[in-house]
Amino acid sequence: MKYQIIDLGKHYPGKIHDFSEARNLFLEKLKDGEWILYKDSDVEASQMLLEYLDKLVPEYPWYDIRQFNYINGKYQPLQNPFYTGVLASNRVRWRGRVHEKLYPRNPHGVIELPLIHNHKGPSLYENSSPPRPLMIAKKLWEIGRYGYR
């Protein structure tokens, strides 16, 4: 698979006001058969994932990729499992100024080999006791969507 890794914080020219617009700017420049793996500055693509992508023959216009979430190096059970749609071809577009999503939503593939997200600094979700209802609902939705893997 021919792909490039885009870190919006490093590669986008200027300040981002609309995340879909920023992501779509890169998609519009892709040729057929080319892909973008989007990542944030605090996300690392595992070597296993990169080796898998090098050999992948894509069947779908975009892929959800499993992501392990940490805050300051500590695993966050309520934020896992988590899948993020960050591998995209020019056959899809992002929608939503913030918390953007890829469209059309289906069909899409799922890749289990992980991205590792280590948020550094304060977080709204760190050490929440009791667990926040929204995070519990999100975890149950992810489990229902993909199963507990």
Residue frames as qw, qx, qy, qz and C-alpha x, y, z in Angstrom:
[[0.000, 0.891, 0.455, 0.000, 0.00, 0.00, 0.00],
 [0.391, 0.338, -0.027, 0.855, 1.28, 3.44, -0.84],
 [0.355, -0.846, -0.395, -0.039, 0.64, 5.75, 2.11],
 [0.288, 0.467, -0.307, 0.778, 2.01, 8.78, 3.87],
 [0.427, -0.542, -0.607, 0.394, 1.78, 9.69, 7.54],
 [0.030, 0.637, 0.112, 0.762, 0.31, 13.11, 8.27],
 [0.357, -0.446, -0.555, 0.605, 0.60, 14.81, 11.65],
 [0.088, 0.854, 0.411, 0.307, -1.82, 17.73, 11.38],
 [0.408, -0.873, -0.037, 0.264, 0.01, 19.71, 14.04],
 [0.499, -0.446, 0.428, 0.607, 3.23, 19.54, 12.02],
 [0.377, 0.147, 0.684, 0.607, 2.07, 19.32, 8.41],
 [0.141, 0.818, 0.546, 0.114, -0.95, 21.64, 8.22],
 [0.355, 0.268, 0.007, 0.896, 0.03, 25.15, 7.16],
 [0.231, -0.449, 0.008, -0.863, -1.32, 27.53, 9.79],
 [0.291, -0.068, 0.696, -0.654, -3.73, 27.29, 12.70],
 [0.176, -0.256, -0.902, -0.299, -6.51, 24.70, 12.49],
 [0.372, -0.005, 0.258, -0.891, -10.02, 26.09, 12.95],
 [0.860, 0.153, 0.041, -0.485, -11.89, 23.26, 11.24],
 [0.482, -0.393, 0.777, 0.103, -10.38, 19.78, 11.57],
 [0.737, 0.406, 0.540, 0.017, -12.36, 18.30, 8.67],
 [0.423, 0.901, -0.071, -0.063, -11.21, 21.07, 6.39],
 [0.172, -0.756, 0.625, 0.085, -7.60, 20.50, 7.48],
 [0.618, -0.118, 0.774, 0.067, -7.77, 16.73, 6.94],
 [0.679, 0.606, 0.411, -0.048, -9.60, 17.06, 3.60],
 [0.178, 0.896, -0.326, -0.245, -6.89, 19.41, 2.30],
 [0.249, -0.481, 0.822, 0.176, -4.50, 16.43, 2.28],
 [0.617, 0.255, 0.743, -0.057, -7.07, 13.98, 0.85],
 [0.520, 0.798, 0.143, -0.269, -7.76, 16.26, -2.11],
 [0.127, 0.784, -0.560, -0.236, -4.10, 16.00, -3.16],
 [0.568, -0.209, 0.795, 0.030, -4.07, 12.17, -3.20],
 [0.426, 0.285, -0.656, -0.555, -3.99, 10.19, -6.42],
 [0.914, -0.090, -0.118, -0.377, -6.07, 7.04, -6.76],
 [0.901, 0.055, -0.380, 0.202, -4.45, 4.20, -4.84],
 [0.310, 0.357, -0.476, 0.741, -2.71, 6.52, -2.36],
 [0.582, -0.628, -0.516, -0.022, -3.57, 6.72, 1.33],
 [0.010, 0.630, -0.372, 0.682, -3.04, 8.88, 4.38],
 [0.626, -0.403, -0.608, 0.274, -2.49, 7.64, 7.91],
 [0.128, -0.780, 0.058, -0.610, -3.40, 10.61, 10.12],
 [0.680, -0.345, -0.517, 0.389, -1.88, 10.83, 13.57],
 [0.243, -0.956, -0.005, -0.167, -1.59, 13.40, 16.31],
 [0.246, 0.720, -0.549, 0.346, 1.76, 14.42, 17.74],
 [0.417, -0.432, 0.681, -0.420, 1.12, 12.28, 20.84],
 [0.932, 0.140, 0.226, -0.245, 0.28, 9.17, 18.80],
 [0.122, -0.544, 0.783, 0.274, 2.83, 6.58, 17.73],
 [0.864, 0.258, -0.242, -0.357, 2.26, 4.03, 14.98],
 [0.763, -0.389, 0.516, 0.034, 3.53, 0.64, 16.13],
 [0.014, -0.482, 0.762, 0.431, 6.14, -1.08, 13.98],
 [0.349, 0.207, 0.914, 0.013, 3.72, -4.01, 13.57],
 [0.401, 0.742, 0.401, -0.358, 1.10, -1.65, 12.14],
 [0.184, 0.770, -0.365, -0.490, 3.54, 0.00, 9.71],
 [0.152, -0.260, 0.908, 0.291, 4.76, -3.40, 8.46],
 [0.391, 0.438, 0.797, -0.142, 1.15, -4.51, 8.01],
 [0.346, 0.812, 0.148, -0.447, 0.28, -1.36, 6.04],
 [0.012, -0.592, 0.636, 0.495, 3.29, -1.86, 3.77],
 [0.093, -0.034, 0.961, 0.257, 1.78, -5.19, 2.65],
 [0.387, 0.457, 0.627, -0.499, -1.94, -4.33, 2.81],
 [0.021, 0.207, 0.669, 0.714, -3.99, -4.59, -0.35],
 [0.257, 0.153, 0.400, -0.866, -6.90, -2.27, 0.54],
 [0.023, 0.391, 0.889, 0.239, -10.47, -3.47, 0.11],
 [0.108, -0.816, -0.543, 0.166, -12.23, -0.45, 1.64],
 [0.266, 0.802, 0.077, 0.530, -12.11, 3.33, 1.18],
 [0.117, -0.696, 0.431, -0.562, -11.07, 3.85, 4.82],
 [0.696, -0.105, -0.684, 0.189, -10.07, 1.89, 7.92],
 [0.568, -0.763, 0.113, -0.287, -10.65, 2.08, 11.65],
 [0.584, 0.349, -0.629, 0.376, -7.43, 1.28, 13.52],
 [0.712, -0.572, -0.382, 0.140, -7.26, 0.01, 17.08],
 [0.179, 0.685, -0.312, 0.634, -5.72, 2.56, 19.43],
 [0.634, -0.391, -0.542, 0.388, -4.38, 2.01, 22.93],
 [0.075, -0.838, -0.042, -0.539, -5.01, 5.07, 25.11],
 [0.635, -0.264, -0.426, 0.588, -2.75, 6.18, 27.94],
 [0.096, -0.948, -0.037, -0.302, -2.61, 9.35, 30.03],
 [0.144, -0.818, 0.516, -0.207, 0.88, 10.23, 31.20],
 [0.258, 0.392, -0.882, 0.033, 1.98, 6.64, 30.60],
 [0.346, 0.022, 0.815, -0.465, -0.93, 5.07, 32.51],
 [0.097, -0.215, -0.868, -0.437, -3.33, 2.73, 30.67],
 [0.382, 0.048, 0.227, -0.894, -6.92, 4.00, 30.70],
 [0.207, 0.178, 0.962, 0.004, -9.37, 1.06, 30.88],
 [0.347, 0.651, 0.520, -0.431, -12.45, 3.21, 30.25],
 [0.320, 0.744, -0.247, -0.532, -10.91, 4.62, 27.07],
 [0.155, 0.363, -0.872, -0.291, -10.10, 1.17, 25.69],
 [0.570, 0.129, 0.547, 0.599, -10.92, -0.60, 23.44],
 [0.199, 0.784, 0.063, -0.584, -10.93, 2.31, 21.05],
 [0.606, 0.276, 0.558, 0.495, -10.95, 2.37, 17.27],
 [0.043, 0.749, 0.002, -0.661, -10.19, 5.47, 15.27],
 [0.699, 0.597, 0.357, 0.165, -10.79, 6.08, 11.57],
 [0.181, -0.848, 0.254, 0.429, -7.46, 7.53, 10.54],
 [0.368, -0.180, 0.733, 0.543, -6.43, 5.60, 7.42],
 [0.482, 0.674, 0.368, -0.422, -8.16, 7.15, 4.43],
 [0.480, 0.193, 0.582, 0.628, -8.14, 7.20, 0.64],
 [0.067, 0.126, -0.152, -0.978, -9.33, 9.97, -1.66],
 [0.284, -0.339, -0.771, -0.459, -12.72, 8.20, -1.93],
 [0.394, -0.676, -0.595, 0.185, -13.90, 9.63, 1.40],
 [0.099, 0.604, -0.094, 0.785, -14.14, 13.03, 3.08],
 [0.278, -0.221, -0.669, 0.653, -14.14, 14.25, 6.64],
 [0.251, -0.673, -0.353, -0.599, -17.16, 16.03, 8.16],
 [0.605, -0.728, -0.307, 0.098, -17.46, 17.94, 11.41],
 [0.124, 0.889, -0.253, 0.362, -15.45, 20.92, 12.59],
 [0.187, -0.518, 0.749, -0.368, -14.39, 19.09, 15.77],
 [0.579, -0.038, 0.783, -0.226, -14.66, 15.34, 16.48],
 [0.503, 0.478, -0.397, -0.601, -14.70, 14.83, 12.73],
 [0.727, 0.022, 0.682, -0.072, -15.72, 11.55, 11.09],
 [0.061, -0.230, 0.739, 0.630, -15.15, 9.97, 7.69],
 [0.643, 0.451, 0.407, -0.467, -18.01, 9.71, 5.16],
 [0.762, -0.289, -0.287, -0.503, -19.45, 7.64, 3.71],
 [0.553, -0.534, 0.541, -0.341, -19.43, 5.70, 6.99],
 [0.727, -0.058, 0.684, 0.020, -19.69, 2.32, 5.25],
 [0.951, -0.178, -0.204, 0.151, -18.10, 0.25, 3.97],
 [0.007, 0.834, -0.497, 0.239, -14.91, 0.45, 5.98],
 [0.801, 0.090, -0.563, 0.184, -12.30, -1.96, 7.27],
 [0.607, -0.765, 0.158, -0.145, -10.86, -2.59, 10.72],
 [0.618, 0.451, -0.541, 0.349, -7.18, -3.03, 11.54],
 [0.777, -0.590, -0.221, 0.012, -6.32, -4.55, 14.92],
 [0.699, 0.012, -0.178, 0.693, -2.61, -3.70, 14.99],
 [0.249, -0.840, -0.410, 0.254, -2.36, -0.63, 17.18],
 [0.189, 0.703, -0.115, 0.676, -1.63, 3.01, 17.33],
 [0.549, -0.401, -0.531, 0.505, -0.42, 4.09, 20.77],
 [0.047, -0.782, -0.131, -0.608, -1.81, 7.34, 22.15],
 [0.561, -0.343, -0.480, 0.581, -0.09, 8.73, 25.23],
 [0.065, -0.878, -0.197, -0.431, -1.79, 11.98, 26.25],
 [0.542, -0.066, -0.409, 0.731, 0.61, 14.02, 28.35],
 [0.070, -0.219, 0.142, -0.963, -0.59, 16.61, 30.83],
 [0.369, 0.141, 0.610, -0.687, -3.93, 17.14, 32.57],
 [0.224, -0.156, -0.806, -0.525, -7.01, 15.36, 31.32],
 [0.577, -0.244, 0.042, -0.779, -10.72, 15.53, 32.07],
 [0.896, -0.073, -0.337, -0.279, -10.80, 11.73, 32.28],
 [0.463, 0.336, -0.709, 0.411, -7.79, 11.03, 34.48],
 [0.164, -0.030, -0.796, 0.582, -8.46, 9.40, 37.85],
 [0.493, -0.255, -0.144, -0.819, -12.21, 9.89, 37.53],
 [0.257, -0.143, -0.923, 0.249, -13.86, 8.16, 40.45],
 [0.726, 0.155, 0.670, -0.010, -16.56, 7.01, 40.07],
 [0.359, 0.063, 0.636, 0.680, -16.16, 6.47, 36.29],
 [0.274, 0.322, -0.033, -0.906, -17.91, 9.06, 34.18],
 [0.666, 0.369, 0.580, -0.290, -21.20, 7.83, 32.66],
 [0.550, 0.747, -0.180, -0.327, -20.24, 9.15, 29.22],
 [0.096, 0.580, -0.803, -0.100, -16.99, 7.14, 29.23],
 [0.469, 0.001, 0.859, -0.205, -18.85, 4.01, 30.34],
 [0.669, 0.576, 0.313, -0.351, -21.40, 4.49, 27.55],
 [0.397, 0.752, -0.457, -0.261, -18.61, 5.00, 25.02],
 [0.148, -0.394, 0.907, -0.004, -16.82, 1.86, 26.16],
 [0.581, 0.233, 0.733, -0.266, -20.02, -0.19, 25.91],
 [0.608, 0.708, 0.018, -0.358, -20.66, 1.21, 22.42],
 [0.221, 0.668, -0.688, -0.176, -17.12, 0.27, 21.29],
 [0.334, -0.167, 0.920, -0.121, -17.50, -3.24, 22.73],
 [0.639, 0.453, 0.522, -0.338, -20.86, -3.63, 20.99],
 [0.499, 0.770, -0.211, -0.336, -19.41, -2.37, 17.72],
 [0.448, 0.607, -0.656, -0.020, -16.23, -4.46, 17.63],
 [0.910, -0.240, -0.336, 0.042, -16.45, -6.90, 20.52],
 [0.454, -0.830, 0.324, 0.012, -14.03, -6.91, 23.42],
 [0.857, 0.423, -0.210, 0.209, -10.71, -7.69, 21.78]]
